[in-house]
């Protein structure tokens, strides 16, 4: 059991390391493509990759299970990314980065409500959350002026909430006992279906000449096969092993990975404030995983 948990932590860590580097790839691709084009292409290619990896079709037992997959595709694949991208058009990226990192808090609340008996709210989680969100705040607003935009910030909050809902649905899908590649592929399928109306009403035009440019092609392959196909499988496996709450805590590390990647690949300078923020964020992650006794929220039975 212990070795299985360790494996779950390794999968979650690998996933956030890859997701933390996607900012660099997306930044490069945005020179030639708009966000909807990048999003649609990466999940179409990801779906194809998952089908090649495991071509066996998934047979669903009943409509209730199908609804879970529809919900996962709508929330984790379609709505989350669309809300995040739209939020970026109204408010600063730093705002979105901080707000979306609140999703583990929403996951904790929803886990307590919908996964009773599986997920417990611990003092360490809330203490770690305070450390991590403070660190992420320092990282995101390093050398920048705080600027609030209600429309964009509300959309970012909705994105964080949607990801929390996706985490809960993923946990329920994992309990069905199906193959993870099959379940991830089915989730992608419904996510793509929900994206189609957005694509139809957007300025969508994937120019083949732009796609086959070496820099674009390499980044699209990374986002499609690595960050989408492989990482959604590893993330869903981690959720099945560790639970939605413990896995979501790793989201705190994404801004840290992005900073490190920016320094290595883009040769950006890391400031003292960014170092402080990184330390606080990692401390938050470690504290959230510590063994401080949990708080159980149970109603007191009346004494007879």
VOPAGU-2260 file (C-alpha; in pm, 1 decimal, decimal comma):
REM VOPAGU-2260
SITE   aa  ch    i         X         Y         Z
SITE  UNK   A    0       0,0       0,0       0,0
SITE  UNK   A    1     284,8     235,9      90,8
SITE  UNK   A    2     466,1     168,2    -236,8
SITE  UNK   A    3     141,5     232,2    -426,4
SITE  UNK   A    4     103,1     570,3    -255,7
SITE  UNK   A    5     463,0     658,3    -341,2
SITE  UNK   A    6     389,9     571,2    -704,1
SITE  UNK   A    7      84,1     800,3    -693,1
SITE  UNK   A    8     296,6    1088,8    -563,7
SITE  UNK   A    9     554,4    1026,9    -837,9
SITE  UNK   A   10     282,0    1037,8   -1104,6
SITE  UNK   A   11     137,4    1360,9    -963,9
SITE  UNK   A   12     484,2    1519,4    -947,0
SITE  UNK   A   13     570,4    1420,3   -1305,6
SITE  UNK   A   14     237,1    1560,0   -1424,8
SITE  UNK   A   15     279,0    1903,8   -1267,1
SITE  UNK   A   16     639,0    1923,6   -1390,0
SITE  UNK   A   17     513,8    1881,3   -1746,9
SITE  UNK   A   18     210,8    2109,4   -1695,3
SITE  UNK   A   19     438,0    2373,2   -1542,5
SITE  UNK   A   20     640,9    2384,3   -1864,4
SITE  UNK   A   21     340,5    2415,4   -2097,2
SITE  UNK   A   22     341,2    2791,4   -2044,1
SITE  UNK   A   23     662,7    2811,5   -2246,4
SITE  UNK   A   24     521,3    2605,5   -2536,2
SITE  UNK   A   25     193,9    2796,5   -2540,2
SITE  UNK   A   26     379,4    3128,1   -2534,6
SITE  UNK   A   27     573,4    3022,0   -2845,9
SITE  UNK   A   28     262,7    2895,9   -3028,5
SITE  UNK   A   29      57,2    3208,2   -2956,5
SITE  UNK   A   30     274,8    3392,3   -3209,8
SITE  UNK   A   31     106,5    3198,1   -3493,6
SITE  UNK   A   32    -216,2    3054,4   -3342,7
SITE  UNK   A   33    -498,7    3175,1   -3122,3
SITE  UNK   A   34    -582,6    2996,0   -2790,5
SITE  UNK   A   35    -883,9    2805,0   -2932,2
SITE  UNK   A   36    -677,9    2667,7   -3221,9
SITE  UNK   A   37    -404,9    2545,3   -2986,1
SITE  UNK   A   38    -657,2    2394,0   -2746,1
SITE  UNK   A   39    -859,6    2211,6   -3011,8
SITE  UNK   A   40    -553,1    2075,5   -3191,7
SITE  UNK   A   41    -382,1    1946,3   -2876,6
SITE  UNK   A   42    -686,7    1749,8   -2759,1
SITE  UNK   A   43    -769,6    1609,8   -3104,4
SITE  UNK   A   44    -410,5    1489,0   -3138,2
SITE  UNK   A   45    -416,8    1367,7   -2778,1
SITE  UNK   A   46    -733,2    1167,4   -2844,3
SITE  UNK   A   47    -572,5    1002,9   -3149,3
SITE  UNK   A   48    -260,1     920,8   -2948,2
SITE  UNK   A   49    -465,4     755,1   -2672,6
SITE  UNK   A   50    -659,7     554,1   -2929,9
SITE  UNK   A   51    -335,8     429,1   -3087,3
SITE  UNK   A   52    -195,5     344,0   -2743,8
SITE  UNK   A   53    -505,8     142,1   -2646,6
SITE  UNK   A   54    -748,3      92,7   -2939,5
SITE  UNK   A   55    -998,3    -117,3   -2743,8
SITE  UNK   A   56   -1340,1      50,6   -2711,0
SITE  UNK   A   57   -1485,4     116,5   -2367,9
SITE  UNK   A   58   -1823,5     -42,3   -2295,9
SITE  UNK   A   59   -2021,6     161,9   -2044,9
SITE  UNK   A   60   -2265,0     -23,2   -1818,5
SITE  UNK   A   61   -2534,2     239,8   -1774,4
SITE  UNK   A   62   -2635,3     601,4   -1840,4
SITE  UNK   A   63   -2520,0     717,5   -1494,5
SITE  UNK   A   64   -2163,5     620,9   -1578,4
SITE  UNK   A   65   -2190,9     792,7   -1916,9
SITE  UNK   A   66   -2303,1    1112,5   -1744,0
SITE  UNK   A   67   -1981,9    1104,9   -1537,7
SITE  UNK   A   68   -1772,5    1099,2   -1855,6
SITE  UNK   A   69   -1982,2    1377,2   -2010,0
SITE  UNK   A   70   -1930,9    1584,5   -1694,9
SITE  UNK   A   71   -1555,9    1520,4   -1694,2
SITE  UNK   A   72   -1523,2    1621,5   -2060,2
SITE  UNK   A   73   -1730,2    1935,5   -2007,1
SITE  UNK   A   74   -1544,5    2050,1   -1694,6
SITE  UNK   A   75   -1181,7    1935,0   -1718,1
SITE  UNK   A   76   -1130,0    1949,2   -2094,3
SITE  UNK   A   77   -1363,7    2217,4   -2228,8
SITE  UNK   A   78   -1477,5    2466,3   -1962,4
SITE  UNK   A   79   -1158,5    2483,3   -1756,2
SITE  UNK   A   80    -932,3    2577,1   -2046,3
SITE  UNK   A   81   -1186,2    2807,3   -2208,9
SITE  UNK   A   82   -1254,1    2995,2   -1885,0
SITE  UNK   A   83    -881,7    3025,8   -1817,7
SITE  UNK   A   84    -807,1    3154,1   -2169,7
SITE  UNK   A   85   -1099,4    3399,1   -2169,2
SITE  UNK   A   86    -994,9    3523,4   -1823,1
SITE  UNK   A   87    -649,5    3601,2   -1964,2
SITE  UNK   A   88    -808,4    3840,2   -2215,0
SITE  UNK   A   89    -961,1    4048,1   -1933,1
SITE  UNK   A   90    -705,4    4037,0   -1653,4
SITE  UNK   A   91    -332,8    3987,3   -1597,2
SITE  UNK   A   92    -180,4    3642,4   -1627,5
SITE  UNK   A   93     -49,0    3681,3   -1273,2
SITE  UNK   A   94    -404,8    3724,9   -1142,8
SITE  UNK   A   95    -517,8    3411,2   -1322,2
SITE  UNK   A   96    -215,7    3215,5   -1196,1
SITE  UNK   A   97    -289,5    3298,7    -833,1
SITE  UNK   A   98    -665,6    3247,7    -854,0
SITE  UNK   A   99    -651,9    2915,0   -1042,0
SITE  UNK   A  100    -409,9    2786,3    -776,7
SITE  UNK   A  101    -700,9    2810,1    -529,8
SITE  UNK   A  102    -855,6    2499,6    -691,4
SITE  UNK   A  103    -716,6    2261,7    -419,9
SITE  UNK   A  104    -922,0    2457,8    -165,4
SITE  UNK   A  105   -1238,1    2407,4    -371,0
SITE  UNK   A  106   -1141,6    2041,6    -416,3
SITE  UNK   A  107   -1114,4    2002,5     -37,9
SITE  UNK   A  108   -1463,3    2141,8      18,4
SITE  UNK   A  109   -1623,1    1936,9    -260,7
SITE  UNK   A  110   -1437,9    1621,8    -150,0
SITE  UNK   A  111   -1577,4    1663,0     200,1
SITE  UNK   A  112   -1929,2    1700,6      59,8
SITE  UNK   A  113   -1930,6    1438,1    -216,2
SITE  UNK   A  114   -1660,4    1189,2    -114,3
SITE  UNK   A  115   -1757,4    1129,7     245,7
SITE  UNK   A  116   -1545,6     864,6     410,1
SITE  UNK   A  117   -1268,1     904,1     149,2
SITE  UNK   A  118   -1131,6    1255,2     196,0
SITE  UNK   A  119   -1072,7    1427,0     531,1
SITE  UNK   A  120   -1010,3    1795,7     588,7
SITE  UNK   A  121    -686,4    1837,9     786,6
SITE  UNK   A  122    -534,7    2130,4     974,1
SITE  UNK   A  123    -217,8    2071,8     771,0
SITE  UNK   A  124    -409,6    2121,8     445,5
SITE  UNK   A  125    -536,5    2467,5     541,6
SITE  UNK   A  126    -200,8    2571,1     689,1
SITE  UNK   A  127     -22,0    2451,3     376,6
SITE  UNK   A  128    -276,9    2633,1     162,3
SITE  UNK   A  129    -195,0    2963,7     334,7
SITE  UNK   A  130     179,5    2914,5     280,8
SITE  UNK   A  131     138,5    2804,8     -82,3
SITE  UNK   A  132    -105,5    3075,5    -188,4
SITE  UNK   A  133     116,7    3340,8     -25,3
SITE  UNK   A  134     415,0    3205,1    -218,0
SITE  UNK   A  135     222,4    3190,8    -544,2
SITE  UNK   A  136      99,4    3546,2    -487,0
SITE  UNK   A  137     459,5    3668,5    -441,6
SITE  UNK   A  138     575,2    3476,7    -752,0
SITE  UNK   A  139     290,7    3598,9    -971,3
SITE  UNK   A  140     305,6    3965,3    -873,8
SITE  UNK   A  141     683,5    3986,2    -854,2
SITE  UNK   A  142     782,9    4330,8    -989,2
SITE  UNK   A  143     422,1    4390,0   -1096,1
SITE  UNK   A  144     143,8    4608,2    -965,0
SITE  UNK   A  145    -167,5    4435,7    -835,4
SITE  UNK   A  146    -455,2    4516,6   -1070,0
SITE  UNK   A  147    -798,2    4369,9   -1014,8
SITE  UNK   A  148   -1046,0    4318,0   -1297,1
SITE  UNK   A  149   -1377,6    4176,2   -1171,3
SITE  UNK   A  150   -1478,2    4010,6   -1500,5
SITE  UNK   A  151   -1147,1    3835,1   -1561,0
SITE  UNK   A  152   -1091,0    3744,2   -1196,1
SITE  UNK   A  153   -1440,1    3596,5   -1161,0
SITE  UNK   A  154   -1379,2    3384,4   -1471,2
SITE  UNK   A  155   -1052,4    3262,1   -1314,8
SITE  UNK   A  156   -1237,5    3169,2    -994,6
SITE  UNK   A  157   -1489,9    2976,0   -1203,3
SITE  UNK   A  158   -1200,4    2796,2   -1377,7
SITE  UNK   A  159   -1060,3    2691,5   -1038,5
SITE  UNK   A  160   -1403,1    2568,5    -927,4
SITE  UNK   A  161   -1454,7    2378,9   -1253,6
SITE  UNK   A  162   -1119,0    2200,8   -1212,7
SITE  UNK   A  163   -1219,8    2100,4    -858,3
SITE  UNK   A  164   -1544,1    1953,7    -993,5
SITE  UNK   A  165   -1343,4    1766,8   -1258,2
SITE  UNK   A  166   -1119,3    1622,0    -984,4
SITE  UNK   A  167   -1420,8    1487,4    -795,0
SITE  UNK   A  168   -1573,6    1337,6   -1110,7
SITE  UNK   A  169   -1237,3    1178,4   -1198,6
SITE  UNK   A  170   -1226,6    1015,1    -855,7
SITE  UNK   A  171   -1574,6     869,6    -913,8
SITE  UNK   A  172   -1477,1     748,2   -1262,6
SITE  UNK   A  173   -1167,9     581,0   -1117,4
SITE  UNK   A  174   -1386,2     386,6    -876,5
SITE  UNK   A  175   -1566,8     225,6   -1174,2
SITE  UNK   A  176   -1263,1       5,7   -1240,9
SITE  UNK   A  177   -1215,2      80,2   -1610,7
SITE  UNK   A  178    -879,0     114,9   -1787,7
SITE  UNK   A  179    -737,8     465,6   -1727,2
SITE  UNK   A  180    -637,2     522,1   -2090,5
SITE  UNK   A  181    -987,9     429,5   -2203,0
SITE  UNK   A  182   -1154,5     659,0   -1948,8
SITE  UNK   A  183    -921,3     947,5   -2032,6
SITE  UNK   A  184    -987,9     901,0   -2404,7
SITE  UNK   A  185   -1363,4     903,5   -2348,0
SITE  UNK   A  186   -1328,8    1220,6   -2141,3
SITE  UNK   A  187   -1130,1    1378,7   -2425,3
SITE  UNK   A  188   -1402,5    1275,6   -2670,5
SITE  UNK   A  189   -1675,0    1462,0   -2481,7
SITE  UNK   A  190   -1445,9    1759,1   -2421,7
SITE  UNK   A  191   -1383,8    1787,8   -2796,8
SITE  UNK   A  192   -1758,3    1760,0   -2867,8
SITE  UNK   A  193   -1824,9    2052,6   -2633,5
SITE  UNK   A  194   -1545,7    2253,6   -2797,2
SITE  UNK   A  195   -1690,2    2224,8   -3147,6
SITE  UNK   A  196   -1952,7    2504,0   -3104,7
SITE  UNK   A  197   -1677,1    2733,9   -2973,1
SITE  UNK   A  198   -1457,1    2648,1   -3272,0
SITE  UNK   A  199   -1744,1    2715,9   -3514,3
SITE  UNK   A  200   -1800,4    3067,2   -3377,8
SITE  UNK   A  201   -1433,4    3159,7   -3344,2
SITE  UNK   A  202   -1172,4    3268,7   -3594,0
SITE  UNK   A  203   -1042,3    2913,1   -3637,2
SITE  UNK   A  204    -786,8    2854,2   -3912,3
SITE  UNK   A  205    -504,5    2603,1   -3864,7
SITE  UNK   A  206    -262,0    2688,7   -4146,9
SITE  UNK   A  207     -68,1    2375,2   -4247,2
SITE  UNK   A  208     235,6    2584,7   -4338,4
SITE  UNK   A  209     242,6    2721,9   -3984,7
SITE  UNK   A  210     184,3    2379,3   -3828,0
SITE  UNK   A  211     478,8    2213,5   -4002,3
SITE  UNK   A  212     723,8    2483,9   -3895,2
SITE  UNK   A  213     974,5    2289,3   -3676,6
SITE  UNK   A  214     929,7    2512,2   -3371,4
SITE  UNK   A  215     548,7    2498,0   -3392,8
SITE  UNK   A  216     531,9    2126,5   -3471,3
SITE  UNK   A  217     761,0    2032,1   -3182,1
SITE  UNK   A  218     558,9    2239,4   -2935,8
SITE  UNK   A  219     225,2    2107,9   -3065,2
SITE  UNK   A  220     355,4    1750,3   -3028,3
SITE  UNK   A  221     467,1    1824,7   -2672,7
SITE  UNK   A  222     132,0    1978,9   -2576,8
SITE  UNK   A  223     -72,3    1708,4   -2750,8
SITE  UNK   A  224     110,9    1388,1   -2659,6
SITE  UNK   A  225     290,2    1495,5   -2343,0
SITE  UNK   A  226      82,7    1759,0   -2164,0
SITE  UNK   A  227    -255,5    1626,8   -2282,7
SITE  UNK   A  228    -257,0    1253,2   -2364,9
SITE  UNK   A  229      13,1    1128,4   -2126,1
SITE  UNK   A  230     -37,2    1376,2   -1842,3
SITE  UNK   A  231    -413,2    1341,0   -1816,9
SITE  UNK   A  232    -358,7     964,7   -1785,6
SITE  UNK   A  233     -91,9    1006,6   -1516,3
SITE  UNK   A  234    -302,6    1266,8   -1333,4
SITE  UNK   A  235    -611,0    1044,7   -1337,2
SITE  UNK   A  236    -401,1     750,6   -1212,9
SITE  UNK   A  237    -267,3     968,5    -929,8
SITE  UNK   A  238    -621,9    1073,8    -835,5
SITE  UNK   A  239    -728,2     707,3    -827,9
SITE  UNK   A  240    -439,1     619,9    -596,2
SITE  UNK   A  241    -412,6     925,5    -369,6
SITE  UNK   A  242    -760,4    1074,2    -391,1
SITE  UNK   A  243    -876,8    1404,2    -538,2
SITE  UNK   A  244    -762,2    1615,4    -241,7
SITE  UNK   A  245    -402,8    1492,2    -204,6
SITE  UNK   A  246    -343,1    1499,9    -579,4
SITE  UNK   A  247    -480,8    1853,1    -619,3
SITE  UNK   A  248    -221,6    1985,5    -372,2
SITE  UNK   A  249      47,0    1933,6    -636,7
SITE  UNK   A  250    -111,0    2217,6    -837,5
SITE  UNK   A  251      70,2    2452,3    -597,8
SITE  UNK   A  252     400,7    2353,5    -762,5
SITE  UNK   A  253     303,8    2456,5   -1115,9
SITE  UNK   A  254     403,9    2827,1   -1083,0
SITE  UNK   A  255     736,6    2716,1    -933,4
SITE  UNK   A  256     801,5    2481,4   -1227,3
SITE  UNK   A  257     712,7    2760,4   -1468,6
SITE  UNK   A  258     968,2    2993,2   -1307,7
SITE  UNK   A  259    1243,9    2731,0   -1316,5
SITE  UNK   A  260    1163,3    2648,3   -1680,0
SITE  UNK   A  261    1165,0    3015,6   -1776,5
SITE  UNK   A  262    1510,5    3055,8   -1624,5
SITE  UNK   A  263    1648,2    2744,8   -1801,2
SITE  UNK   A  264    1484,3    2781,7   -2144,9
SITE  UNK   A  265    1408,3    3153,9   -2181,4
SITE  UNK   A  266    1707,4    3265,3   -1970,9
SITE  UNK   A  267    1487,3    3489,1   -1760,0
SITE  UNK   A  268    1639,3    3623,6   -1437,8
SITE  UNK   A  269    1504,1    3497,8   -1107,5
SITE  UNK   A  270    1459,3    3771,5    -844,5
SITE  UNK   A  271    1494,4    3744,1    -464,5
SITE  UNK   A  272    1116,4    3780,8    -429,4
SITE  UNK   A  273    1063,1    3490,0    -671,4
SITE  UNK   A  274    1300,0    3277,1    -461,5
SITE  UNK   A  275    1105,4    3363,1    -143,6
SITE  UNK   A  276     777,4    3283,5    -317,2
SITE  UNK   A  277     914,0    2951,4    -442,8
SITE  UNK   A  278    1029,2    2851,6     -93,1
SITE  UNK   A  279     691,0    2941,0      59,5
SITE  UNK   A  280     503,5    2751,1    -210,4
SITE  UNK   A  281     711,8    2435,0    -166,5
SITE  UNK   A  282     674,5    2464,5     212,3
SITE  UNK   A  283     298,9    2482,4     161,0
SITE  UNK   A  284     303,7    2165,0     -46,6
SITE  UNK   A  285     509,4    1981,0     217,8
SITE  UNK   A  286     293,0    2105,6     506,8
SITE  UNK   A  287     -24,8    2000,9     325,2
SITE  UNK   A  288     116,3    1646,9     301,5
SITE  UNK   A  289     227,4    1634,2     666,7
SITE  UNK   A  290      64,0    1414,0     928,3
SITE  UNK   A  291    -100,8    1674,2    1150,5
SITE  UNK   A  292    -419,6    1510,1    1282,4
SITE  UNK   A  293    -718,7    1581,6    1064,0
SITE  UNK   A  294   -1037,0    1756,7    1166,7
SITE  UNK   A  295   -1346,2    1550,5    1118,2
SITE  UNK   A  296   -1664,7    1743,1    1063,9
SITE  UNK   A  297   -1933,5    1530,1    1218,8
SITE  UNK   A  298   -2257,5    1619,4    1381,8
SITE  UNK   A  299   -2269,1    1553,0    1755,1
SITE  UNK   A  300   -2520,1    1292,0    1855,4
SITE  UNK   A  301   -2766,6    1415,3    2114,0
SITE  UNK   A  302   -2716,6    1257,0    2455,0
SITE  UNK   A  303   -3006,0    1049,1    2575,9
